Amino acid sequence: MDWRETAESGVTMADYVLFTDSSCDIGMDTLAEWGVKTECLTFKFDDSDTEYISMFGEPGQKVQGCEVMPAREFYDRMRSGGVARTSAVNMQTFYDAFKEELEKGNDILFIGMSTGISNTSNAASIAADELKSEYPDRKIITIDTLTASVGQGLLLYEAVMMKREGKDIDEVAGYVMANLLRMNLWVTVEDLSYLKRGGRISATAAFAGGVLQLKPVIHLDNEGKLENMMKIRGRSQSIKALEKLYTERATDKKGRYMICQADCLEDAKTLENMIYEKHGAEAVMITDMSPVIGAHTGPGAIVLVFYGEER
């Protein structure tokens, strides 16, 4: 059942609130429509003191006191040599946001970014631990998904659907915990220079890869850390490699999957078409890669997530 159908079915909402962070790569309008509270990581370009939230929006728009940058502008600045530095959400931000809902009598389920990549989920857990003693009658559950981008986003989507079907907080948290290590996240990038900047590969490897047109295929392991799995020659072949991974590893070839793209929508649609032509499955959604992820992968990155037996 689609979440829109359950939203319109008149099911009584359970008395808990879903929280996430902006690394889930689900747009702010969609998250608001889902009723998910979102705390945002931030970023700055090295040549500017302006702090932006790590979600895309319209020029001049402000969210949580920070400016919002359009996706095309962000990736164009990266193409022009701009370097974006990201910052995690701090504990106090989570403390204040959680407390506001606890004061209303709501329980809290936070579904967050891998601690193998960011401190954000740790900050949420620390805030939750402090609040548990203040609100002993309330439930505060924080989950480190050990994934990010639409890997985190797909787990959040499942949680939203379950909540709209009337599932309680323990059922939803149990599902996420039981399935997070089944979440396969695979990513390929267009330009190795961004991985070099982040220390993921050496300057020598980046230069050689550029000359040979090598495109790495990376995944998130069971500790939620990036692991370089293979190098494919050429962009079209790297996209085919993602489809092949889906074909080989997805437990349900007609099941739910998501794609995220860093200003390369047509390539993302090409990947979806490959999967659809072979298995008849359309992506739940194709999303924009947020700055917190895109700052490290660069423009042209594509993420594919789906359920497998294991990662």
C-alpha angles and dihedrals in degrees: 000000000000117000090239090059092051090046090057096042096082095243111163112248117238116243098254134091128227115224130187140159130248095258088082088086093223112133120255093242092053092047090051090050089051090051093240119150111224132198113200132224112217138220142194131196114236092241095053141056092209113116118212131189115246095249129084126245145135125313112273094017116134128204124181089353095304132103122252124224126209114245096240092052092050095052094041089055089052091049088053091056100269116152118211120204117202131209129203125236109266127232095249092057091055092043092055094044094047093046092053090059094041089055087058090055095255127138119225135229114185119194108190150177123280116279085217087073107026142016091229098101090046089055090051091050093050091050090048092051091053093049096047091072091049094048106031092164094057130079119233114180122179121189126196100207093197086225138075143198111033091343084072088035095056092050088050090050090054090049091051092051092048092048091050088052088058099257113157126240095263093051092050095045090047092053093050092048093047093051107034094093089052090060108109113202117185125175136182126191133210100213124036093202092083092055088049091054090053093049094247093123135015125258089246092053091047092051094047091045091051093052092048094040091238116173116196121222109212133183139187113252129213091278091055093250128132115256125186106228106173145349119231124194112235135009098261091051092050090054090049088051090060091052090049091053089053091050093049101039112026110106092207112034089196092044132111121294137158136210127206124193137192103220093312102102096155092056090049090052089049089057092048090050091052091053093043094050091050102038109011093240124134122202116259084232143332109229140189115258107243123232094254090063098027092054088069101036100037128214116322097040118140125197123197121189130184141144120274134168086262138346 
